[in-house]
Amino acid sequence: MAKALLGYVGGSDPRLLAEMRRLQQRVQDLESELVRIQSENDALNAAAAQHDGDSLLDRIDIDVPQAEPALT
C-alpha cells in the first residue's frame, strides 16, 4: 500500500535527496571543524595560563556552545 501511495504522489525527488545528503555531510564537516577549533582553543588557553602577567587571552572570555548532534 505504501509503495502504491509513493508511486501515486511521484516518490522522492532525486535532487532533493542529493541536496539532503550534501547538507548532512556539510553539517558533519562543520561539527568536526568545531571540535578541532575547540581543542586548539583549549591548548591555547592552557599555554596562556602558564605565562605570568595579564595577557590579552586572560582578558577575553569567549564562550563556545557545545556541538549538538545533527538531525538525520
N, C-alpha and C positions, 0 to 999 in steps of 0.2 A: 504494500500500500504506500509506504513512504517513497519507494522508488517511483511509483506512478505519480505521486504528488510532485516530486522533484522534476520529473520529466514534463509535467504539465506546466510548471512555472519556469521551466527553462534550465534548471540546475544552477550550479555555481559558475560565475563568470571567471574564466581562467586569468584574466588580467587582474581581477580583484584578489584572487588567491595569490598571485605572484607578488602583488603590492603588499599584501598582508605578510607574506614570508620575508620580503625585503625589510619591512618596518620592524618585524620581530628581530631580525638579525641586527638591525641598527640599534635597537634597544639593548640587546645583549652586548654589542660593541661599546655602547656608552656606559653600561654598568661596569664593564671590565676597565674602562678608562677611569671611571670614578674610583674604583678600588685601587688602581695603580697610583692615582694622584693623592688619595688619602694616605697611602703607605709612604709616598715621597714626602708628604706634608708632616707625617709623624716623625720621619727621620730628620727632617729639617728642624722641627721643634725640639727633638732630643739633642741635636747638635747645638742649637741655640741655648738650651738650658745649661750646657756645660761651660758656656762663656760667662765671665763676670760682667757686671755692669748692666745698665739699662739699654738694651738694644732695640732696634725697630721691631723685631719679631716679638719681643716681650710686650710691646705696647699695642700690637694688633691682635684682636681676638676675632677670628673668623670661625663661625660655626657651620660645619658642613653636615647636612642631614644624612642619615643612614640611607643606603640604597634600598629601594623597595623592589620586590620581585616583579618581573614583567608578567603581564597578563597574557596567557597563551590560549 
